[in-house]
Amino acid sequence: GGQRQRVALARALAVDPRVLFLDEPFGALDAQVRKDLRRWLRDIHDRTGTTTVFVTHDQDEALELADRVVVLNQGRIEQIGTPDEIYDAPASPFVFDFIGDASRIPVTVEHGRVAIGGVPLDLGVDVLGSGLATLFVRPQHWRLGDGGLAATVAATRRHGTARRLDLVLDGGAAVEIDLAPEIAVAVGDRPTLAPTRWRIFFDDGRSVGGVVGESRGAARVVG
């Protein structure tokens, strides 16, 4: 699989181009072949040093192949950064949604305190600002059993190396979380959960993020 793509790329490199432009080169291939070709292409890039512009809608391809990622939204640049910067510190709600999985939960912020449907959420730090906002949390950045938000397990399924739970918060918001696969959780269970890493985007465009440690004193705001 992928022989046509390998031959086409070899021909393009034969003329020693200053810039190599690849537009969705692996789009018609199955997942395993795409994975193999990504490794092959990255190895070629590292050996030749050819500047490569790689256009893709596949998040994994972008994060695995790129030294720098440019996220476009309807022709407008939303963010430019390293894969780590794009994934860990998204600059906008669009980037947070587009790169990686995330739960988005409507919240209100007043006098530094965050509430979901009127239920207070202790993030361990005061959040600067007030008004309507949206809380974003990735599936791996939740912790069960620490108090916090009450929820009901709506579904559970294997998701790669993790077990993914679909939960519904008591206020009605839907949340996805990833757990170690050996943790036993059943549909209908009523766990409590709290975010360990989060970002809040206010409706006026401002944002703030934070990381929660093992205790309130260990929580910190991140840029």
LINRA-V807103 format. One line per field, one symbol per residue. phi: phi as a letter, one per 20 degrees, with the letter a starting at -180 (. if undefined). psi: psi as a letter, one per 30 degrees, with the letter a starting at -180 (. if undefined). burial: 1 if it has 24 or more other ideal C-beta (glycine too) atoms within 12 Angstrom, else 0. A space follows every 10 residues. Layout:
BEGIN
phi->???
psi->???
burial->???
END
This chain:
BEGIN
phi->.nffffffff ffffelffcd dcdlfdfedf fffgffffff ffffffeemf fcddebdeff fffeeeecdd edclndfeac afgffffecg ebgfffffdn eaeccfcccb lnddcdlnef ceenbfefob pfbcedbfge dccemdmnee bcfeabbfcm ecdedecdfg eofecdcdcf fefecdgnfc edbbfdbbbd dffeofbbcb cdefcgfefb ecf
psi->kgeeeeeeee eeffgilekk kjjhfgegll eeeeeeeeee eeeeeeefgk kkjjklgjee eeeeekekkj kkjhfkkekk lleeeeefik fleeeeeejl lkkkkklkkk hfkkkjhfkk jjgflkjkll aklkkkklef hlklggabkk lkjflklkib glkkkjljlf ffkkkklklk ffkjklkfli lllkkfklkk klfgfllkll kkafleffkl kl.
burial->0100100010 0100000001 0100110000 0001001101 1000100001 0101010110 1111110011 1000000010 1010011111 1111110111 1111111110 0011110000 1111101010 0011111111 1111000111 1111010000 0011111110 1010111110 0000100010 1111111111 1100001111 1100000010 000
END
